[in-house]
Amino acid sequence: MKLKQTKFSLLIDESNSIMCTKYLHILVRFFYENSRKVLTTFYRALPVNKGDADSMIGAIHTALSDDEIPWGNVLQIMSDSPNVMRGRFTGVLSKIKSQYAPHLLDVGGCSLHHVHNAVSYAIDALDEDVEEFTVNIFGFFKHRAGLWEEFQGIQKILEIEEHRILRFVSTRWLSILPVISRLLEQWDALVKFFLDTLPTKHPNVLKQDRTKRIVLYLQDISMHTKMFFLQATLPHFQKLVVLVFVVCLI
């Protein structure tokens, strides 16, 4: 009822497939007079399996029509920045503006995506071996409780915090920073485990391809240098990401 009477913004994003169904999630943001605050709240989750611009536009238009909400009340649409959303001629925003809401304001796409993508490209410029190293280390210990127990013994001997290895997930905002920081914290224990313990106690494990890659990375001084560089640099981007989140919540 409120959206029928006031101007508001739509915030849209696609989900991954869940049980063979993809959804377009929609939030709305508007000024609520009773509390004199700008509210952001859930509106709908619409099944849109094709994920193309026309399918998403059709789903949004049907939802607004069913609820008798006029397009004239929609001030702006916020989304991330792939072509399907923000393509100049065939993107969701361009088509909505030409078909239903020529008055739409364009304040740009999600700046968090731009920051995240910039960092990803910068890390690739250092070679993809940094990400590969983090993934290999996590994967090595994931299903090896016995070897992890031996690693914990080395942590105790070296008086290093008995922390677990973190998992790097490329789709999470700057998740590589805490992963790198944890590996640097555990570096001496990792060197001791892979270069001393495994050759002595588990030579067969040392023959596996993943283990060989890890050993080469631990012996490569440039890997250590790259990780220190990223640990010193990425916090600046992380501060920007946090700032954007805070601004969005105000």
C-alpha positions as semicolon CSV with decimal commas, in nm:
position;residue;x (nm);y (nm);z (nm)
1;M;0,000;0,000;0,000
2;K;0,284;0,239;0,082
3;L;0,449;0,190;-0,258
4;K;0,128;0,296;-0,430
5;Q;0,150;0,635;-0,260
6;T;0,517;0,731;-0,246
7;K;0,829;0,748;-0,457
8;F;1,079;0,465;-0,404
9;S;1,388;0,293;-0,540
10;L;1,419;-0,071;-0,649
11;L;1,728;-0,273;-0,558
12;I;1,757;-0,589;-0,768
13;D;1,996;-0,882;-0,794
14;E;1,990;-1,236;-0,929
15;S;2,054;-1,539;-0,713
16;N;2,241;-1,852;-0,812
17;S;2,034;-2,155;-0,911
18;I;1,862;-2,317;-0,612
19;M;1,707;-2,655;-0,691
20;C;1,718;-2,563;-1,062
21;T;1,539;-2,231;-1,000
22;K;1,694;-1,883;-1,023
23;Y;1,536;-1,589;-0,844
24;L;1,541;-1,215;-0,892
25;H;1,542;-1,065;-0,543
26;I;1,391;-0,719;-0,506
27;L;1,427;-0,475;-0,219
28;V;1,258;-0,134;-0,201
29;R;1,386;0,183;-0,039
30;F;1,162;0,478;0,048
31;F;1,110;0,756;0,303
32;Y;0,868;0,654;0,577
33;E;0,698;0,960;0,725
34;N;0,592;0,797;1,053
35;S;0,950;0,728;1,161
36;R;1,102;1,001;0,941
37;K;1,360;0,751;0,818
38;V;1,459;0,598;0,486
39;L;1,362;0,231;0,504
40;T;1,502;-0,055;0,300
41;T;1,289;-0,367;0,304
42;F;1,222;-0,688;0,114
43;Y;0,960;-0,671;-0,162
44;R;0,963;-0,996;-0,364
45;A;1,169;-1,292;-0,484
46;L;1,062;-1,363;-0,842
47;P;1,150;-1,688;-1,024
48;V;1,341;-1,591;-1,340
49;N;1,515;-1,897;-1,482
50;K;1,642;-1,747;-1,809
51;G;1,821;-1,455;-1,647
52;D;1,804;-1,237;-1,961
53;A;1,692;-0,874;-1,957
54;D;1,345;-0,933;-2,105
55;S;1,264;-1,208;-1,854
56;M;1,366;-0,993;-1,558
57;I;1,180;-0,689;-1,688
58;G;0,868;-0,899;-1,747
59;A;0,882;-1,037;-1,393
60;I;0,925;-0,692;-1,237
61;H;0,649;-0,541;-1,450
62;T;0,407;-0,823;-1,363
63;A;0,479;-0,786;-0,991
64;L;0,421;-0,410;-0,994
65;S;0,105;-0,449;-1,204
66;D;-0,037;-0,719;-0,975
67;D;0,017;-0,491;-0,675
68;E;-0,117;-0,187;-0,865
69;I;0,206;0,005;-0,812
70;P;0,267;0,265;-1,086
71;W;0,600;0,283;-1,264
72;G;0,581;0,657;-1,206
73;N;0,664;0,598;-0,840
74;V;0,993;0,424;-0,923
75;L;1,269;0,684;-0,896
76;Q;1,576;0,471;-0,949
77;I;1,692;0,110;-0,987
78;M;2,014;-0,009;-0,825
79;S;2,189;-0,323;-0,950
80;D;2,534;-0,462;-1,010
81;S;2,703;-0,378;-1,340
82;P;2,702;-0,672;-1,586
83;N;2,578;-0,606;-1,939
84;V;2,249;-0,782;-1,875
85;M;2,172;-0,521;-1,609
86;R;2,340;-0,206;-1,736
87;G;2,402;-0,264;-2,107
88;R;2,361;0,065;-2,294
89;F;2,089;-0,059;-2,531
90;T;1,977;-0,405;-2,418
91;G;2,029;-0,396;-2,040
92;V;1,748;-0,415;-1,788
93;L;1,778;-0,051;-1,686
94;S;1,794;0,082;-2,043
95;K;1,490;-0,116;-2,151
96;I;1,283;-0,022;-1,846
97;K;1,367;0,342;-1,909
98;S;1,259;0,321;-2,272
99;Q;0,946;0,110;-2,213
100;Y;0,802;0,207;-1,876
101;A;0,989;0,477;-1,684
102;P;1,172;0,742;-1,893
103;H;1,212;0,953;-1,577
104;L;1,446;0,702;-1,403
105;L;1,755;0,846;-1,238
106;D;2,087;0,674;-1,313
107;V;2,332;0,694;-1,024
108;G;2,560;0,418;-1,155
109;G;2,604;0,054;-1,064
110;C;2,719;-0,105;-0,741
111;S;3,058;0,045;-0,648
112;L;3,140;-0,262;-0,435
113;H;3,152;-0,475;-0,749
114;H;3,393;-0,229;-0,910
115;V;3,624;-0,239;-0,608
116;H;3,608;-0,618;-0,590
117;N;3,676;-0,657;-0,964
118;A;3,964;-0,408;-0,952
119;V;4,129;-0,606;-0,673
120;S;4,074;-0,935;-0,861
121;Y;4,241;-0,798;-1,175
122;A;4,527;-0,655;-0,967
123;I;4,590;-0,992;-0,802
124;D;4,586;-1,161;-1,143
125;A;4,856;-0,915;-1,250
126;L;5,075;-1,067;-0,979
127;D;5,009;-1,406;-1,139
128;E;4,728;-1,637;-1,040
129;D;4,961;-1,838;-0,818
130;V;4,859;-1,645;-0,504
131;E;4,498;-1,759;-0,527
132;E;4,608;-2,107;-0,633
133;F;4,836;-2,133;-0,332
134;T;4,557;-2,039;-0,088
135;V;4,318;-2,286;-0,250
136;N;4,574;-2,568;-0,244
137;I;4,661;-2,519;0,122
138;F;4,295;-2,522;0,230
139;G;4,219;-2,822;0,009
140;F;4,516;-3,016;0,144
141;F;4,397;-3,007;0,505
142;K;4,021;-3,016;0,439
143;H;3,973;-3,395;0,470
144;R;4,295;-3,493;0,647
145;A;4,222;-3,489;1,019
146;G;4,534;-3,693;1,100
147;L;4,773;-3,462;0,917
148;W;4,597;-3,159;1,065
149;E;4,658;-3,300;1,411
150;E;5,029;-3,328;1,331
151;F;5,024;-2,969;1,206
152;Q;4,867;-2,859;1,534
153;G;5,159;-3,022;1,713
154;I;5,398;-2,802;1,513
155;Q;5,188;-2,495;1,600
156;K;5,230;-2,576;1,970
157;I;5,606;-2,635;1,941
158;L;5,657;-2,306;1,753
159;E;5,412;-2,126;1,985
160;I;5,200;-2,013;1,693
161;E;4,827;-1,952;1,736
162;E;4,638;-2,278;1,678
163;H;4,417;-2,130;1,409
164;R;4,269;-2,317;1,117
165;I;4,347;-2,241;0,753
166;L;4,078;-2,017;0,603
167;R;3,902;-2,083;0,275
168;F;3,929;-1,838;-0,013
169;V;3,597;-1,778;-0,193
170;S;3,632;-1,558;-0,501
171;T;3,274;-1,428;-0,486
172;R;3,303;-1,288;-0,132
173;W;3,418;-0,931;-0,092
174;L;3,796;-0,925;-0,054
175;S;3,794;-1,263;0,120
176;I;4,154;-1,319;0,015
177;L;4,279;-1,066;0,274
178;P;4,197;-1,269;0,589
179;V;4,310;-1,585;0,408
180;I;4,651;-1,435;0,327
181;S;4,688;-1,291;0,677
182;R;4,618;-1,632;0,828
183;L;4,873;-1,805;0,601
184;L;5,138;-1,549;0,689
185;E;5,062;-1,603;1,057
186;Q;5,109;-1,978;1,006
187;W;5,401;-1,950;0,760
188;D;5,675;-2,094;0,983
189;A;5,450;-2,386;1,083
190;L;5,362;-2,452;0,719
191;V;5,728;-2,451;0,614
192;K;5,817;-2,688;0,898
193;F;5,528;-2,923;0,816
194;F;5,567;-2,942;0,437
195;L;5,945;-2,921;0,409
196;D;6,048;-3,123;0,716
197;T;5,764;-3,337;0,853
198;L;5,615;-3,472;0,530
199;P;5,947;-3,583;0,370
200;T;6,037;-3,766;0,691
201;K;5,704;-3,916;0,799
202;H;5,478;-3,911;0,491
203;P;5,687;-3,939;0,172
204;N;5,392;-4,081;-0,023
205;V;5,185;-3,768;0,048
206;L;5,475;-3,560;-0,079
207;K;5,444;-3,729;-0,419
208;Q;5,092;-3,600;-0,479
209;D;5,055;-3,315;-0,731
210;R;4,884;-3,073;-0,491
211;T;5,151;-3,129;-0,227
212;K;5,426;-3,075;-0,483
213;R;5,271;-2,739;-0,581
214;I;5,247;-2,630;-0,218
215;V;5,613;-2,720;-0,156
216;L;5,725;-2,518;-0,458
217;Y;5,527;-2,215;-0,342
218;L;5,670;-2,236;0,011
219;Q;6,021;-2,249;-0,134
220;D;5,957;-1,952;-0,363
221;I;6,054;-1,628;-0,189
222;S;5,846;-1,427;-0,437
223;M;5,528;-1,592;-0,304
224;H;5,609;-1,474;0,048
225;T;5,679;-1,124;-0,085
226;K;5,356;-1,106;-0,286
227;M;5,150;-1,208;0,015
228;F;5,311;-0,942;0,236
229;F;5,245;-0,686;-0,038
230;L;4,876;-0,783;-0,055
231;Q;4,844;-0,786;0,324
232;A;4,973;-0,427;0,331
233;T;4,767;-0,305;0,034
234;L;4,424;-0,469;0,058
235;P;4,318;-0,306;0,389
236;H;4,282;0,023;0,199
237;F;4,025;-0,138;-0,030
238;Q;3,858;-0,309;0,263
239;K;3,808;0,028;0,434
240;L;3,639;0,156;0,118
241;V;3,409;-0,148;0,107
242;V;3,311;-0,096;0,472
243;L;3,252;0,274;0,407
244;V;3,017;0,195;0,117
245;F;2,824;-0,051;0,334
246;V;2,787;0,209;0,610
247;V;2,669;0,475;0,366
248;C;2,412;0,231;0,224
249;L;2,279;0,164;0,574
250;I;2,240;0,530;0,671
